[in-house]
Amino acid sequence: MGETNRSQELLPGTLDLLILKVLARAPMHGYGIAQRLKENSDEVLQVGESSLYPALQRLLLNGWVNAEWGASENNRRARYYTLTAAGRKQLTSEREDFDRMIAAIQKVLQTA
């Protein structure tokens, strides 16, 4: 596929799902989460701080992640986020909803 200069916007609610999925593998700090999303999407998904940190705060308030301070790889103070049991349950639920929505969109695109 050709490269584009257009900014790739996420569907509403998708960022929470993606963050939960990344944290399901291991605890991470915000910058690490953003880097993982960028790398795993072949650099299509580039999430800025203005989107990432409000999403992490929302996940904290919902009890889907916990956060604690620690030292990053370069010995800087960083807040590490960990998925909770409720977060794992939410990830499963959101993933099922997302898969249903994508299937419905594909069906419309193939038949309309």
N, C-alpha and C positions, 0 to 999 in steps of 0.2 A: 504494500500500500504506500502511496505517496505521502510525504510529510506535508503538514499544513501549519500555517501560522495561527490558525484559529485557536482560541482558548477552549479546552475541552471541559465543559461543565458537567457536573454530576447530577443525576436525577435527585430530586429532593429525598432526603432520608438515606441516601446511598452512602454518604460519608460515614455515618454512624456504623452501618453494617461493615464497611471496609475496615474501620478502626478496630471493631470487635474481632474481626477475622484475623487481623495482624496480631492482636494481643493474645489470641488463642494459642499462638505458637510460643510466645515468651513475653515476659515483661519488657517494656521499652519506654524510653523517654520520647517526648514529642518530636524532636528532630529525627530520631530513629524511625518513628512511625511514618513521617513524611517521606523519608528516604526509601523505606521499604515499599510504600505505595508507588513511588516513582519508578523504582527498579523493577518491581513485579509487573508493572503495566507497560514496560518498554518505554518509559518516560512520557507516556500519554497523560497520566494523572499526576499533576503537580499541585499539591495542596499547600496553600500558603498559611502562615500563622493566623491570619484573620479568619480563616475557616476552621483550622485544626483545633486551636485552643478553646474556642467556644463549644465545639463538638465534644472535646474531652471534658469540659466542665459540665456539659449536659449529661454525659455518661456517668460522671461522678455523682451528680445530684440524683440520678435515677438508681444509683447503687449497682450499676453494671460494671464499673471499674473501681479499683482502689488506687490511691497514689501515695507514694512516700519519696522523700528526698534521698538521693544517693550521689555517688561520684560517677561521672560519665567516663568514657574511654580515655579522654584527654584530661582527666582529673578535675573537671569543672562540675559544679553543683548542678544536678539535674533532677527533675521530678519524674520518677518511674511509675508507669501505669501498669496495673495487673488486672486481668479479667477476673470477676467474681463468679460464683456459682450462678447467681441471677443473670450475670452477663452472658454466660454460656447458654443459658436457656433462651435469653433474648436473641442471641446470635442465631440459634436454630430456628426460632420463630421468624425473624427477619429474613433469613435465607430462604425459607419456604415461601414467604410472601413475595420476595424478589423473584424467585424462580417462576412463580405463578404469573407475575406481571410480565416478565420477559417472554414467557410462552404465549401469553395473550397478544402482546405487541407483535411477535413474529407471525402469529396466525393472521392478524389483520394485514400485515405487510405482504403476506403470501397470497391472500385471497381478495383483497380490496381492489 
